Amino acid sequence: MKHLTLEQRYVISILHKRGFSKVEIATEIGVDRSTIYRELQRNSSKRNSYNPKIKLMSTIVNGKNAFCYSRKLLKK
């Protein structure tokens, strides 16, 4: 399983704002169209604007929480 890079997420953001279709975006960055559909759906705000930093921030927060949680278990 291959994850999207931050650079790919920025390309998705730019092309999406310029009005490219999801299929065109997928072809441009070399991934399946379902990847683009999921990415836009999962990482869009309530105003339906895609933000490539949403995934990055959630990863940082989840990683920090996982680290803190495992440290709590070790203290016991």
N, CA, C and O atoms as a Tripos MOL2 file, in Angstrom:
@<TRIPOS>MOLECULE
protein
  304   303    76     0     0
PROTEIN
NO_CHARGES

@<TRIPOS>ATOM
      1 N           0.8530   -1.1770    0.0000 N.3       1 MET1
      2 CA          0.0000    0.0000    0.0000 C.3       1 MET1
      3 C           0.8970    1.2370    0.0000 C.2       1 MET1
      4 O           1.7950    1.3630    0.8320 O.2       1 MET1
      5 N           0.6530    2.1140   -0.9060 N.am      2 LYS2
      6 CA          1.4390    3.3300   -1.0380 C.3       2 LYS2
      7 C           0.6310    4.5160   -0.5150 C.2       2 LYS2
      8 O          -0.5470    4.6700   -0.8360 O.2       2 LYS2
      9 N           1.2720    5.3350    0.2800 N.am      3 HIS3
     10 CA          0.6160    6.5280    0.8050 C.3       3 HIS3
     11 C           0.9530    7.7280   -0.0570 C.2       3 HIS3
     12 O           2.0020    7.7750   -0.7000 O.2       3 HIS3
     13 N           0.0520    8.6970   -0.0630 N.am      4 LEU4
     14 CA          0.3060    9.9290   -0.7990 C.3       4 LEU4
     15 C           1.3390   10.7640   -0.0470 C.2       4 LEU4
     16 O           1.3120   10.8550    1.1800 O.2       4 LEU4
     17 N           2.2360   11.3600   -0.7950 N.am      5 THR5
     18 CA          3.2230   12.2500   -0.1910 C.3       5 THR5
     19 C           2.5990   13.6320   -0.0220 C.2       5 THR5
     20 O           1.5500   13.9310   -0.5930 O.2       5 THR5
     21 N           3.2610   14.4590    0.7670 N.am      6 LEU6
     22 CA          2.7700   15.8200    0.9560 C.3       6 LEU6
     23 C           2.7710   16.5810   -0.3700 C.2       6 LEU6
     24 O           1.8730   17.3800   -0.6320 O.2       6 LEU6
     25 N           3.7850   16.3280   -1.2060 N.am      7 GLU7
     26 CA          3.8570   16.9800   -2.5190 C.3       7 GLU7
     27 C           2.6650   16.5830   -3.3920 C.2       7 GLU7
     28 O           2.0860   17.4260   -4.0770 O.2       7 GLU7
     29 N           2.3010   15.2960   -3.3640 N.am      8 GLN8
     30 CA          1.1410   14.8440   -4.1350 C.3       8 GLN8
     31 C          -0.1300   15.4980   -3.6130 C.2       8 GLN8
     32 O          -1.0100   15.8610   -4.3940 O.2       8 GLN8
     33 N          -0.2290   15.6500   -2.3080 N.am      9 ARG9
     34 CA         -1.4100   16.2910   -1.7240 C.3       9 ARG9
     35 C          -1.5200   17.7560   -2.1720 C.2       9 ARG9
     36 O          -2.6170   18.2560   -2.4230 O.2       9 ARG9
     37 N          -0.3680   18.4340   -2.2680 N.am     10 TYR10
     38 CA         -0.3940   19.8190   -2.7520 C.3      10 TYR10
     39 C          -0.7990   19.8860   -4.2220 C.2      10 TYR10
     40 O          -1.5190   20.7980   -4.6280 O.2      10 TYR10
     41 N          -0.3370   18.9220   -5.0190 N.am     11 VAL11
     42 CA         -0.7340   18.8800   -6.4340 C.3      11 VAL11
     43 C          -2.2410   18.6560   -6.5360 C.2      11 VAL11
     44 O          -2.9120   19.2980   -7.3430 O.2      11 VAL11
     45 N          -2.7670   17.7540   -5.7270 N.am     12 ILE12
     46 CA         -4.2150   17.5130   -5.7070 C.3      12 ILE12
     47 C          -4.9450   18.8060   -5.3710 C.2      12 ILE12
     48 O          -5.9380   19.1500   -6.0120 O.2      12 ILE12
     49 N          -4.4560   19.5130   -4.3730 N.am     13 SER13
     50 CA         -5.0840   20.7630   -3.9510 C.3      13 SER13
     51 C          -5.1150   21.7860   -5.0810 C.2      13 SER13
     52 O          -6.1520   22.3900   -5.3520 O.2      13 SER13
     53 N          -3.9850   21.9740   -5.7300 N.am     14 ILE14
     54 CA         -3.8960   22.9690   -6.8090 C.3      14 ILE14
     55 C          -4.7950   22.6000   -7.9800 C.2      14 ILE14
     56 O          -5.5460   23.4360   -8.4830 O.2      14 ILE14
     57 N          -4.7150   21.3400   -8.4110 N.am     15 LEU15
     58 CA         -5.5220   20.9210   -9.5630 C.3      15 LEU15
     59 C          -7.0130   20.9490   -9.2340 C.2      15 LEU15
     60 O          -7.8330   21.2880  -10.0870 O.2      15 LEU15
     61 N          -7.3610   20.5920   -8.0000 N.am     16 HIS16
     62 CA         -8.7650   20.6160   -7.5990 C.3      16 HIS16
     63 C          -9.3000   22.0510   -7.6190 C.2      16 HIS16
     64 O         -10.4180   22.2940   -8.0740 O.2      16 HIS16
     65 N          -8.4980   22.9980   -7.1230 N.am     17 LYS17
     66 CA         -8.9140   24.4040   -7.1380 C.3      17 LYS17
     67 C          -9.0440   24.9520   -8.5590 C.2      17 LYS17
     68 O          -9.8560   25.8400   -8.8200 O.2      17 LYS17
     69 N          -8.2390   24.4160   -9.4700 N.am     18 ARG18
     70 CA         -8.2940   24.8670  -10.8680 C.3      18 ARG18
     71 C          -9.4120   24.2020  -11.6640 C.2      18 ARG18
     72 O          -9.6030   24.5090  -12.8410 O.2      18 ARG18
     73 N         -10.1460   23.3000  -11.0330 N.am     19 GLY19
     74 CA        -11.3060   22.7170  -11.6860 C.3      19 GLY19
     75 C         -11.0590   21.4280  -12.4460 C.2      19 GLY19
     76 O         -11.9140   21.0010  -13.2220 O.2      19 GLY19
     77 N          -9.9130   20.8000  -12.2410 N.am     20 PHE20
     78 CA         -9.6440   19.5200  -12.8960 C.3      20 PHE20
     79 C         -10.5710   18.4570  -12.3230 C.2      20 PHE20
     80 O         -10.9480   18.5130  -11.1520 O.2      20 PHE20
     81 N         -10.9320   17.4940  -13.1530 N.am     21 SER21
     82 CA        -11.7630   16.3950  -12.6640 C.3      21 SER21
     83 C         -10.9060   15.4490  -11.8230 C.2      21 SER21
     84 O          -9.6780   15.4760  -11.8990 O.2      21 SER21
     85 N         -11.5570   14.6270  -11.0350 N.am     22 LYS22
     86 CA        -10.8400   13.6780  -10.1910 C.3      22 LYS22
     87 C         -10.0480   12.6720  -11.0270 C.2      22 LYS22
     88 O          -8.9540   12.2610  -10.6400 O.2      22 LYS22
     89 N         -10.5960   12.2830  -12.1560 N.am     23 VAL23
     90 CA         -9.9050   11.3540  -13.0560 C.3      23 VAL23
     91 C          -8.6600   12.0240  -13.6420 C.2      23 VAL23
     92 O          -7.6100   11.3890  -13.7440 O.2      23 VAL23
     93 N          -8.7630   13.2750  -14.0200 N.am     24 GLU24
     94 CA         -7.6090   14.0010  -14.5610 C.3      24 GLU24
     95 C          -6.5120   14.1640  -13.4990 C.2      24 GLU24
     96 O          -5.3250   14.0420  -13.8020 O.2      24 GLU24
     97 N          -6.9130   14.4370  -12.2730 N.am     25 ILE25
     98 CA         -5.9430   14.5710  -11.1860 C.3      25 ILE25
     99 C          -5.2370   13.2380  -10.9510 C.2      25 ILE25
    100 O          -4.0160   13.1930  -10.7970 O.2      25 ILE25
    101 N          -6.0080   12.1590  -10.9260 N.am     26 ALA26
    102 CA         -5.4330   10.8290  -10.7140 C.3      26 ALA26
    103 C          -4.4280   10.4860  -11.8070 C.2      26 ALA26
    104 O          -3.3550    9.9520  -11.5250 O.2      26 ALA26
    105 N          -4.7740   10.7930  -13.0430 N.am     27 THR27
    106 CA         -3.8710   10.5260  -14.1600 C.3      27 THR27
    107 C          -2.6050   11.3540  -14.0330 C.2      27 THR27
    108 O          -1.5090   10.8670  -14.3090 O.2      27 THR27
    109 N          -2.7510   12.5940  -13.6200 N.am     28 GLU28
    110 CA         -1.6100   13.5100  -13.5050 C.3      28 GLU28
    111 C          -0.5890   13.0390  -12.4660 C.2      28 GLU28
    112 O           0.6160   13.1140  -12.7090 O.2      28 GLU28
    113 N          -1.0530   12.5600  -11.3200 N.am     29 ILE29
    114 CA         -0.0990   12.1590  -10.2840 C.3      29 ILE29
    115 C           0.1650   10.6570  -10.2630 C.2      29 ILE29
    116 O           0.9810   10.1830   -9.4720 O.2      29 ILE29
    117 N          -0.5160    9.9050  -11.1240 N.am     30 GLY30
    118 CA         -0.2270    8.4830  -11.2850 C.3      30 GLY30
    119 C          -0.7840    7.5770  -10.2100 C.2      30 GLY30
    120 O          -0.1280    6.6230   -9.7930 O.2      30 GLY30
    121 N          -1.9970    7.8720   -9.7590 N.am     31 VAL31
    122 CA         -2.6680    7.0100   -8.7900 C.3      31 VAL31
    123 C          -4.0530    6.6590   -9.3150 C.2      31 VAL31
    124 O          -4.5230    7.2470  -10.2890 O.2      31 VAL31
    125 N          -4.7000    5.7030   -8.6690 N.am     32 ASP32
    126 CA         -6.0450    5.3180   -9.0740 C.3      32 ASP32
    127 C          -7.0380    6.4270   -8.7200 C.2      32 ASP32
    128 O          -6.8370    7.1590   -7.7510 O.2      32 ASP32
    129 N          -8.0940    6.5450   -9.4950 N.am     33 ARG33
    130 CA         -9.0680    7.6170   -9.2690 C.3      33 ARG33
    131 C          -9.7590    7.4860   -7.9200 C.2      33 ARG33
    132 O         -10.1570    8.4890   -7.3270 O.2      33 ARG33
    133 N          -9.9070    6.2410   -7.4230 N.am     34 SER34
    134 CA        -10.5440    6.0560   -6.1170 C.3      34 SER34
    135 C          -9.7050    6.6790   -4.9990 C.2      34 SER34
    136 O         -10.2460    7.1100   -3.9810 O.2      34 SER34
    137 N          -8.3890    6.7250   -5.1890 N.am     35 THR35
    138 CA         -7.5060    7.3700   -4.2200 C.3      35 THR35
    139 C          -7.8280    8.8500   -4.1180 C.2      35 THR35
    140 O          -7.8630    9.4090   -3.0220 O.2      35 THR35
    141 N          -8.0620    9.4820   -5.2540 N.am     36 ILE36
    142 CA         -8.3800   10.9120   -5.2750 C.3      36 ILE36
    143 C          -9.7430   11.1550   -4.6400 C.2      36 ILE36
    144 O          -9.9070   12.0940   -3.8620 O.2      36 ILE36
    145 N         -10.7230   10.3140   -4.9670 N.am     37 TYR37
    146 CA        -12.0550   10.4630   -4.3730 C.3      37 TYR37
    147 C         -11.9720   10.3830   -2.8480 C.2      37 TYR37
    148 O         -12.5400   11.2190   -2.1460 O.2      37 TYR37
    149 N         -11.2610    9.3680   -2.3390 N.am     38 ARG38
    150 CA        -11.1320    9.2030   -0.8880 C.3      38 ARG38
    151 C         -10.3720   10.3600   -0.2550 C.2      38 ARG38
    152 O         -10.7660   10.8730    0.7920 O.2      38 ARG38
    153 N          -9.2870   10.7660   -0.8920 N.am     39 GLU39
    154 CA         -8.4700   11.8610   -0.3520 C.3      39 GLU39
    155 C          -9.2780   13.1470   -0.2360 C.2      39 GLU39
    156 O          -9.2160   13.8310    0.7850 O.2      39 GLU39
    157 N         -10.0300   13.4760   -1.2700 N.am     40 LEU40
    158 CA        -10.8250   14.7000   -1.2410 C.3      40 LEU40
    159 C         -11.9530   14.6060   -0.2230 C.2      40 LEU40
    160 O         -12.3020   15.6000    0.4140 O.2      40 LEU40
    161 N         -12.5220   13.4210   -0.0690 N.am     41 GLN41
    162 CA        -13.6170   13.2600    0.8750 C.3      41 GLN41
    163 C         -13.1110   13.2850    2.3230 C.2      41 GLN41
    164 O         -13.7240   13.9250    3.1770 O.2      41 GLN41
    165 N         -12.0230   12.6130    2.6000 N.am     42 ARG42
    166 CA        -11.5200   12.5070    3.9700 C.3      42 ARG42
    167 C         -10.8720   13.7860    4.4730 C.2      42 ARG42
    168 O         -10.9550   14.0960    5.6610 O.2      42 ARG42
    169 N         -10.2350   14.5250    3.5910 N.am     43 ASN43
    170 CA         -9.4400   15.6710    4.0220 C.3      43 ASN43
    171 C          -9.9990   17.0000    3.5320 C.2      43 ASN43
    172 O          -9.2480   17.9280    3.2300 O.2      43 ASN43
    173 N         -11.3070   17.0810    3.4570 N.am     44 SER44
    174 CA        -11.9650   18.3290    3.0990 C.3      44 SER44
    175 C         -12.6590   18.8810    4.3290 C.2      44 SER44
    176 O         -13.1510   18.1350    5.1760 O.2      44 SER44
    177 N         -12.6870   20.1920    4.4090 N.am     45 SER45
    178 CA        -13.3660   20.8250    5.5340 C.3      45 SER45
    179 C         -14.8690   20.8190    5.2930 C.2      45 SER45
    180 O         -15.3410   20.3570    4.2540 O.2      45 SER45
    181 N         -15.6010   21.3280    6.2480 N.am     46 LYS46
    182 CA        -17.0580   21.3640    6.1140 C.3      46 LYS46
    183 C         -17.5070   22.2900    4.9950 C.2      46 LYS46
    184 O         -18.6130   22.1560    4.4710 O.2      46 LYS46
    185 N         -16.6380   23.2320    4.6330 N.am     47 ARG47
    186 CA        -16.9750   24.1420    3.5260 C.3      47 ARG47
    187 C         -16.6150   23.5150    2.1800 C.2      47 ARG47
    188 O         -16.6630   24.1780    1.1440 O.2      47 ARG47
    189 N         -16.2520   22.2290    2.2070 N.am     48 ASN48
    190 CA        -15.9380   21.4700    1.0100 C.3      48 ASN48
    191 C         -14.6740   21.9640    0.3040 C.2      48 ASN48
    192 O         -14.5500   21.8390   -0.9140 O.2      48 ASN48
    193 N         -13.7450   22.5220    1.0680 N.am     49 SER49
    194 CA        -12.4720   22.9160    0.4780 C.3      49 SER49
    195 C         -11.4000   21.9450    0.9410 C.2      49 SER49
    196 O         -11.2820   21.6660    2.1340 O.2      49 SER49
    197 N         -10.6270   21.4370    0.0120 N.am     50 TYR50
    198 CA         -9.5920   20.4610    0.3140 C.3      50 TYR50
    199 C          -8.3770   21.1590    0.8840 C.2      50 TYR50
    200 O          -7.9300   22.1780    0.3570 O.2      50 TYR50
    201 N          -7.8430   20.6090    1.9600 N.am     51 ASN51
    202 CA         -6.6490   21.1540    2.5840 C.3      51 ASN51
    203 C          -5.6420   20.0290    2.7730 C.2      51 ASN51
    204 O          -5.8780   19.1210    3.5690 O.2      51 ASN51
    205 N          -4.5200   20.0740    2.0520 N.am     52 PRO52
    206 CA         -3.5480   18.9820    2.1600 C.3      52 PRO52
    207 C          -2.9020   18.8660    3.5350 C.2      52 PRO52
    208 O          -2.3150   17.8300    3.8470 O.2      52 PRO52
    209 N          -2.9950   19.8960    4.3590 N.am     53 LYS53
    210 CA         -2.3790   19.8650    5.6870 C.3      53 LYS53
    211 C          -3.2470   19.1500    6.7180 C.2      53 LYS53
    212 O          -2.7580   18.8110    7.7960 O.2      53 LYS53
    213 N          -4.5220   18.9120    6.4130 N.am     54 ILE54
    214 CA         -5.4090   18.2610    7.3760 C.3      54 ILE54
    215 C          -4.8650   16.8860    7.7430 C.2      54 ILE54
    216 O          -4.8020   16.5380    8.9220 O.2      54 ILE54
    217 N          -4.4740   16.1090    6.7510 N.am     55 LYS55
    218 CA         -3.9500   14.7710    7.0160 C.3      55 LYS55
    219 C          -2.6520   14.8520    7.7970 C.2      55 LYS55
    220 O          -2.4430   14.0650    8.7210 O.2      55 LYS55
    221 N          -1.7850   15.7740    7.4540 N.am     56 LEU56
    222 CA         -0.5220   15.9320    8.1640 C.3      56 LEU56
    223 C          -0.7680   16.2600    9.6290 C.2      56 LEU56
    224 O          -0.1380   15.6750   10.5090 O.2      56 LEU56
    225 N          -1.6680   17.1800    9.8940 N.am     57 MET57
    226 CA         -1.9470   17.5700   11.2730 C.3      57 MET57
    227 C          -2.5910   16.4240   12.0580 C.2      57 MET57
    228 O          -2.2670   16.2260   13.2290 O.2      57 MET57
    229 N          -3.4900   15.6750   11.4360 N.am     58 SER58
    230 CA         -4.1120   14.5610   12.1450 C.3      58 SER58
    231 C          -3.0910   13.4790   12.4360 C.2      58 SER58
    232 O          -3.1760   12.8170   13.4710 O.2      58 SER58
    233 N          -2.1270   13.2850   11.5480 N.am     59 THR59
    234 CA         -1.0740   12.3060   11.7740 C.3      59 THR59
    235 C          -0.2050   12.7210   12.9540 C.2      59 THR59
    236 O           0.1480   11.8930   13.7940 O.2      59 THR59
    237 N           0.1330   13.9870   13.0140 N.am     60 ILE60
    238 CA          0.9560   14.4880   14.1130 C.3      60 ILE60
    239 C           0.2200   14.3290   15.4340 C.2      60 ILE60
    240 O           0.7950   13.8570   16.4150 O.2      60 ILE60
    241 N          -1.0440   14.7200   15.4650 N.am     61 VAL61
    242 CA         -1.8320   14.6350   16.6960 C.3      61 VAL61
    243 C          -2.0050   13.1840   17.1100 C.2      61 VAL61
    244 O          -1.8070   12.8530   18.2790 O.2      61 VAL61
    245 N          -2.3700   12.3150   16.1840 N.am     62 ASN62
    246 CA         -2.5730   10.9060   16.5150 C.3      62 ASN62
    247 C          -1.2780   10.2500   16.9570 C.2      62 ASN62
    248 O          -1.2810    9.4320   17.8760 O.2      62 ASN62
    249 N          -0.1820   10.5950   16.3210 N.am     63 GLY63
    250 CA          1.1070   10.0480   16.7160 C.3      63 GLY63
    251 C           1.4960   10.4880   18.1180 C.2      63 GLY63
    252 O           2.0110    9.6940   18.9060 O.2      63 GLY63
    253 N           1.2500   11.7500   18.4260 N.am     64 LYS64
    254 CA          1.5640   12.2720   19.7570 C.3      64 LYS64
    255 C           0.7000   11.5760   20.7980 C.2      64 LYS64
    256 O           1.1940   11.1880   21.8570 O.2      64 LYS64
    257 N          -0.5820   11.4160   20.5050 N.am     65 ASN65
    258 CA         -1.4770   10.7580   21.4500 C.3      65 ASN65
    259 C          -1.0720    9.3030   21.6730 C.2      65 ASN65
    260 O          -1.1260    8.8100   22.8000 O.2      65 ASN65
    261 N          -0.6730    8.6250   20.6210 N.am     66 ALA66
    262 CA         -0.2480    7.2320   20.7460 C.3      66 ALA66
    263 C           1.0080    7.1540   21.6050 C.2      66 ALA66
    264 O           1.1370    6.2540   22.4340 O.2      66 ALA66
    265 N           1.9320    8.0900   21.4150 N.am     67 PHE67
    266 CA          3.1570    8.1200   22.2050 C.3      67 PHE67
    267 C           2.8420    8.3600   23.6770 C.2      67 PHE67
    268 O           3.3760    7.6660   24.5420 O.2      67 PHE67
    269 N           1.9920    9.3230   23.9710 N.am     68 CYS68
    270 CA          1.6270    9.6280   25.3530 C.3      68 CYS68
    271 C           0.8990    8.4480   25.9930 C.2      68 CYS68
    272 O           1.1280    8.1390   27.1620 O.2      68 CYS68
    273 N           0.0380    7.7990   25.2450 N.am     69 TYR69
    274 CA         -0.7160    6.6640   25.7550 C.3      69 TYR69
    275 C           0.2260    5.5220   26.1190 C.2      69 TYR69
    276 O           0.0740    4.9130   27.1770 O.2      69 TYR69
    277 N           1.1990    5.2240   25.2540 N.am     70 SER70
    278 CA          2.1190    4.1200   25.5370 C.3      70 SER70
    279 C           3.0080    4.4490   26.7390 C.2      70 SER70
    280 O           3.3620    3.5420   27.4920 O.2      70 SER70
    281 N           3.3760    5.7070   26.9410 N.am     71 ARG71
    282 CA          4.1860    6.0960   28.1030 C.3      71 ARG71
    283 C           3.3910    5.9240   29.3910 C.2      71 ARG71
    284 O           3.9480    5.5490   30.4230 O.2      71 ARG71
    285 N           2.0850    6.1990   29.3330 N.am     72 LYS72
    286 CA          1.2540    6.0220   30.5250 C.3      72 LYS72
    287 C           1.2120    4.5610   30.9290 C.2      72 LYS72
    288 O           1.2330    4.2420   32.1180 O.2      72 LYS72
    289 N           1.1520    3.6710   29.9500 N.am     73 LEU73
    290 CA          1.1130    2.2410   30.2420 C.3      73 LEU73
    291 C           2.4300    1.7750   30.8590 C.2      73 LEU73
    292 O           2.4360    0.9030   31.7280 O.2      73 LEU73
    293 N           3.5420    2.3530   30.4130 N.am     74 LEU74
    294 CA          4.8350    1.9490   30.9230 C.3      74 LEU74
    295 C           5.0680    2.3890   32.3690 C.2      74 LEU74
    296 O           5.8260    1.7520   33.1010 O.2      74 LEU74
    297 N           4.4110    3.4850   32.7780 N.am     75 LYS75
    298 CA          4.5960    3.9960   34.1300 C.3      75 LYS75
    299 C           3.9670    3.0860   35.1860 C.2      75 LYS75
    300 O           4.3820    3.1080   36.3450 O.2      75 LYS75
    301 N           2.9970    2.3090   34.8060 N.am     76 LYS76
    302 CA          2.2780    1.4700   35.7790 C.3      76 LYS76
    303 C           3.0330    0.2230   36.1440 C.2      76 LYS76
    304 O           2.5530   -0.5760   36.9490 O.2      76 LYS76
@<TRIPOS>BOND
     1     1     2 1
     2     2     3 1
     3     3     4 2
     4     3     5 am
     5     5     6 1
     6     6     7 1
     7     7     8 2
     8     7     9 am
     9     9    10 1
    10    10    11 1
    11    11    12 2
    12    11    13 am
    13    13    14 1
    14    14    15 1
    15    15    16 2
    16    15    17 am
    17    17    18 1
    18    18    19 1
    19    19    20 2
    20    19    21 am
    21    21    22 1
    22    22    23 1
    23    23    24 2
    24    23    25 am
    25    25    26 1
    26    26    27 1
    27    27    28 2
    28    27    29 am
    29    29    30 1
    30    30    31 1
    31    31    32 2
    32    31    33 am
    33    33    34 1
    34    34    35 1
    35    35    36 2
    36    35    37 am
    37    37    38 1
    38    38    39 1
    39    39    40 2
    40    39    41 am
    41    41    42 1
    42    42    43 1
    43    43    44 2
    44    43    45 am
    45    45    46 1
    46    46    47 1
    47    47    48 2
    48    47    49 am
    49    49    50 1
    50    50    51 1
    51    51    52 2
    52    51    53 am
    53    53    54 1
    54    54    55 1
    55    55    56 2
    56    55    57 am
    57    57    58 1
    58    58    59 1
    59    59    60 2
    60    59    61 am
    61    61    62 1
    62    62    63 1
    63    63    64 2
    64    63    65 am
    65    65    66 1
    66    66    67 1
    67    67    68 2
    68    67    69 am
    69    69    70 1
    70    70    71 1
    71    71    72 2
    72    71    73 am
    73    73    74 1
    74    74    75 1
    75    75    76 2
    76    75    77 am
    77    77    78 1
    78    78    79 1
    79    79    80 2
    80    79    81 am
    81    81    82 1
    82    82    83 1
    83    83    84 2
    84    83    85 am
    85    85    86 1
    86    86    87 1
    87    87    88 2
    88    87    89 am
    89    89    90 1
    90    90    91 1
    91    91    92 2
    92    91    93 am
    93    93    94 1
    94    94    95 1
    95    95    96 2
    96    95    97 am
    97    97    98 1
    98    98    99 1
    99    99   100 2
   100    99   101 am
   101   101   102 1
   102   102   103 1
   103   103   104 2
   104   103   105 am
   105   105   106 1
   106   106   107 1
   107   107   108 2
   108   107   109 am
   109   109   110 1
   110   110   111 1
   111   111   112 2
   112   111   113 am
   113   113   114 1
   114   114   115 1
   115   115   116 2
   116   115   117 am
   117   117   118 1
   118   118   119 1
   119   119   120 2
   120   119   121 am
   121   121   122 1
   122   122   123 1
   123   123   124 2
   124   123   125 am
   125   125   126 1
   126   126   127 1
   127   127   128 2
   128   127   129 am
   129   129   130 1
   130   130   131 1
   131   131   132 2
   132   131   133 am
   133   133   134 1
   134   134   135 1
   135   135   136 2
   136   135   137 am
   137   137   138 1
   138   138   139 1
   139   139   140 2
   140   139   141 am
   141   141   142 1
   142   142   143 1
   143   143   144 2
   144   143   145 am
   145   145   146 1
   146   146   147 1
   147   147   148 2
   148   147   149 am
   149   149   150 1
   150   150   151 1
   151   151   152 2
   152   151   153 am
   153   153   154 1
   154   154   155 1
   155   155   156 2
   156   155   157 am
   157   157   158 1
   158   158   159 1
   159   159   160 2
   160   159   161 am
   161   161   162 1
   162   162   163 1
   163   163   164 2
   164   163   165 am
   165   165   166 1
   166   166   167 1
   167   167   168 2
   168   167   169 am
   169   169   170 1
   170   170   171 1
   171   171   172 2
   172   171   173 am
   173   173   174 1
   174   174   175 1
   175   175   176 2
   176   175   177 am
   177   177   178 1
   178   178   179 1
   179   179   180 2
   180   179   181 am
   181   181   182 1
   182   182   183 1
   183   183   184 2
   184   183   185 am
   185   185   186 1
   186   186   187 1
   187   187   188 2
   188   187   189 am
   189   189   190 1
   190   190   191 1
   191   191   192 2
   192   191   193 am
   193   193   194 1
   194   194   195 1
   195   195   196 2
   196   195   197 am
   197   197   198 1
   198   198   199 1
   199   199   200 2
   200   199   201 am
   201   201   202 1
   202   202   203 1
   203   203   204 2
   204   203   205 am
   205   205   206 1
   206   206   207 1
   207   207   208 2
   208   207   209 am
   209   209   210 1
   210   210   211 1
   211   211   212 2
   212   211   213 am
   213   213   214 1
   214   214   215 1
   215   215   216 2
   216   215   217 am
   217   217   218 1
   218   218   219 1
   219   219   220 2
   220   219   221 am
   221   221   222 1
   222   222   223 1
   223   223   224 2
   224   223   225 am
   225   225   226 1
   226   226   227 1
   227   227   228 2
   228   227   229 am
   229   229   230 1
   230   230   231 1
   231   231   232 2
   232   231   233 am
   233   233   234 1
   234   234   235 1
   235   235   236 2
   236   235   237 am
   237   237   238 1
   238   238   239 1
   239   239   240 2
   240   239   241 am
   241   241   242 1
   242   242   243 1
   243   243   244 2
   244   243   245 am
   245   245   246 1
   246   246   247 1
   247   247   248 2
   248   247   249 am
   249   249   250 1
   250   250   251 1
   251   251   252 2
   252   251   253 am
   253   253   254 1
   254   254   255 1
   255   255   256 2
   256   255   257 am
   257   257   258 1
   258   258   259 1
   259   259   260 2
   260   259   261 am
   261   261   262 1
   262   262   263 1
   263   263   264 2
   264   263   265 am
   265   265   266 1
   266   266   267 1
   267   267   268 2
   268   267   269 am
   269   269   270 1
   270   270   271 1
   271   271   272 2
   272   271   273 am
   273   273   274 1
   274   274   275 1
   275   275   276 2
   276   275   277 am
   277   277   278 1
   278   278   279 1
   279   279   280 2
   280   279   281 am
   281   281   282 1
   282   282   283 1
   283   283   284 2
   284   283   285 am
   285   285   286 1
   286   286   287 1
   287   287   288 2
   288   287   289 am
   289   289   290 1
   290   290   291 1
   291   291   292 2
   292   291   293 am
   293   293   294 1
   294   294   295 1
   295   295   296 2
   296   295   297 am
   297   297   298 1
   298   298   299 1
   299   299   300 2
   300   299   301 am
   301   301   302 1
   302   302   303 1
   303   303   304 2
@<TRIPOS>SUBSTRUCTURE
     1 MET1         2 RESIDUE 1 A MET
     2 LYS2         6 RESIDUE 1 A LYS
     3 HIS3        10 RESIDUE 1 A HIS
     4 LEU4        14 RESIDUE 1 A LEU
     5 THR5        18 RESIDUE 1 A THR
     6 LEU6        22 RESIDUE 1 A LEU
     7 GLU7        26 RESIDUE 1 A GLU
     8 GLN8        30 RESIDUE 1 A GLN
     9 ARG9        34 RESIDUE 1 A ARG
    10 TYR10       38 RESIDUE 1 A TYR
    11 VAL11       42 RESIDUE 1 A VAL
    12 ILE12       46 RESIDUE 1 A ILE
    13 SER13       50 RESIDUE 1 A SER
    14 ILE14       54 RESIDUE 1 A ILE
    15 LEU15       58 RESIDUE 1 A LEU
    16 HIS16       62 RESIDUE 1 A HIS
    17 LYS17       66 RESIDUE 1 A LYS
    18 ARG18       70 RESIDUE 1 A ARG
    19 GLY19       74 RESIDUE 1 A GLY
    20 PHE20       78 RESIDUE 1 A PHE
    21 SER21       82 RESIDUE 1 A SER
    22 LYS22       86 RESIDUE 1 A LYS
    23 VAL23       90 RESIDUE 1 A VAL
    24 GLU24       94 RESIDUE 1 A GLU
    25 ILE25       98 RESIDUE 1 A ILE
    26 ALA26      102 RESIDUE 1 A ALA
    27 THR27      106 RESIDUE 1 A THR
    28 GLU28      110 RESIDUE 1 A GLU
    29 ILE29      114 RESIDUE 1 A ILE
    30 GLY30      118 RESIDUE 1 A GLY
    31 VAL31      122 RESIDUE 1 A VAL
    32 ASP32      126 RESIDUE 1 A ASP
    33 ARG33      130 RESIDUE 1 A ARG
    34 SER34      134 RESIDUE 1 A SER
    35 THR35      138 RESIDUE 1 A THR
    36 ILE36      142 RESIDUE 1 A ILE
    37 TYR37      146 RESIDUE 1 A TYR
    38 ARG38      150 RESIDUE 1 A ARG
    39 GLU39      154 RESIDUE 1 A GLU
    40 LEU40      158 RESIDUE 1 A LEU
    41 GLN41      162 RESIDUE 1 A GLN
    42 ARG42      166 RESIDUE 1 A ARG
    43 ASN43      170 RESIDUE 1 A ASN
    44 SER44      174 RESIDUE 1 A SER
    45 SER45      178 RESIDUE 1 A SER
    46 LYS46      182 RESIDUE 1 A LYS
    47 ARG47      186 RESIDUE 1 A ARG
    48 ASN48      190 RESIDUE 1 A ASN
    49 SER49      194 RESIDUE 1 A SER
    50 TYR50      198 RESIDUE 1 A TYR
    51 ASN51      202 RESIDUE 1 A ASN
    52 PRO52      206 RESIDUE 1 A PRO
    53 LYS53      210 RESIDUE 1 A LYS
    54 ILE54      214 RESIDUE 1 A ILE
    55 LYS55      218 RESIDUE 1 A LYS
    56 LEU56      222 RESIDUE 1 A LEU
    57 MET57      226 RESIDUE 1 A MET
    58 SER58      230 RESIDUE 1 A SER
    59 THR59      234 RESIDUE 1 A THR
    60 ILE60      238 RESIDUE 1 A ILE
    61 VAL61      242 RESIDUE 1 A VAL
    62 ASN62      246 RESIDUE 1 A ASN
    63 GLY63      250 RESIDUE 1 A GLY
    64 LYS64      254 RESIDUE 1 A LYS
    65 ASN65      258 RESIDUE 1 A ASN
    66 ALA66      262 RESIDUE 1 A ALA
    67 PHE67      266 RESIDUE 1 A PHE
    68 CYS68      270 RESIDUE 1 A CYS
    69 TYR69      274 RESIDUE 1 A TYR
    70 SER70      278 RESIDUE 1 A SER
    71 ARG71      282 RESIDUE 1 A ARG
    72 LYS72      286 RESIDUE 1 A LYS
    73 LEU73      290 RESIDUE 1 A LEU
    74 LEU74      294 RESIDUE 1 A LEU
    75 LYS75      298 RESIDUE 1 A LYS
    76 LYS76      302 RESIDUE 1 A LYS
